[in-house]
Amino acid sequence: MFERPQGGERAVLVHVDLPAEADRESLQEFRDLVVSAGAEPVTTVTGTRSAPHPRYFVGTGKAEEIRAAVREAGADIVLFNHALTPVQERNLEKLFQCQVLDRTGLILDIFAQRARTHEGKLQVELAQLRHLSTRLVRGWTHLERQKGGIGLRGPGETQLETDRRLIGDRIRQLRRRLEKVGRQREQGRRARRRAELPSVSLVGYTNAGKSTLFNRLTAAGVHAADQLFATLDPTLRRVDLPTGYPMILADTVGFIRHLPHDLVAAFRSTLQETRDADLLLHVVDASDERRQGNIEQVQQVLEEIGAGERPALTVYNKIDRLPGAAPRVERDAEGRPVRVWVSAITGEGLPELLAAIDERLNADMRRHTLHLPPAAGRLHARLHQMGVVNAETPAADGGWHMTVAMRQMDWQSLDRHENISRFLGSDERTPRLAAAGEAP
């Protein structure tokens, strides 16, 4: 679509320190992003400015220095660890005579490479088009207005207007498709809620080891690699906890500083798994020097998607890289587990982690003894579907004696719909509150 030089793999990196960007990403993280995108960093140009230059972002002298570095290294692309305006990007490409990409464009390119499922590809394409729609000005230098002809004369339409219309049409089409996928995901979530299965979602900074931990806990074989954004598409698996109760564990996309808003918007349906989770496992790279800053960045994204108030258990991963570190569980003043130190690679601390998850999910777990008559066959089947039956023996009347264990909120929900309290043993039975509009 653009008259731009064809890019290759050799890249010049540009990193500028600005007072207004005190939380600017580290240069090493930027290099990791570049390598994840498949490029080869050949040289790095750094500098300091009080404010971005309106024409080149960097000053004219630094821009000439970068151009010289491009020629000397034979680079095909220049990558900025910053967000560039469309005008700055175009001016730099004209000066360097090679492709220029900012941090947002680099992350979008990585996501495009990683997307595997139909939904993931739709989400990435939507984010790319939304980003591209802001960069159409001066994208065409050889076309003015479309030529008219007999029957076609009139005010005409500029190529820019044509591009905007086509991109707008495609964006609306992608949104409709993603809405359909979102409805299908919501049906799956409703089915899990009917089955009363608690859901746990893995969240965290990219490359913290979420997929490796997910594979350790589920044996799912999800792709895991020591690179940024190795996993994009969510994966869900059932896991049995130490007490025998099941849960649904979800692996989701990792976060990063200044994650492009277009990506957050495009992946909102995927991140719905996180927003609806009963418990978040916030996975942290314990060996990362900037782990506290990473924790804060993840919390910001969680707030943005509406999951900031979800119950969370922090998992400090990669303790195998910390000399003398041992797996342990840390508790708050009320005795609840809040932090667990593990190694997903070696498996250290995973039993403690599962026990902590079990404790957080099932803190209000209660056991009940029931006698179901033969007429309660539907309720009998539902209890088995929920996976809450601990023991069962046939009764003389053709019914069942059962021992069930479930969270108090699940018991109350079931009691409202099925009046299960009437089947309790006499020592457990308590008066049931009448529902609104129900005769006492």
ABEGO torsion letter per residue (X at the ends): XBBBBBBBABBBBBBBBBAABAABBBAAAAAAAAAAAGBBBABBBBBBBABBBAAAGBBAAAAAAAAAAAAAAGBABBBBABBBBAAAAAAAAAAAGBBBBBAAAAAAAAAAAABABAAAAAAAAAAAAAAAAAAABGABAABBBBBBBBGABEAEBBAAAAAAAAAAAAAAAAAAAAAAAAAAAAAAAAAAAAAGBBBBBBBEBBGAGAAAAAAAAAGAGBBBBBBBGABABBBBBBBBBAAGBBBBBBBBBBBBBGBBAAAAAAAAAAAAAAAABABBBBBBBAABAAAAAAAAAAAAAAAAAGAAABBBBBBBBGAAABBGBBBBBBBBAAGBBABBBBBAAAGBGAAAAAAAAAAAAAAABBBBBBBBBAAAAAAAAAAAAAGABABBBBBAAGBBBBBBBBBAAAAAAAAAAAGAAAABBAAABBBBBBBBGBBX
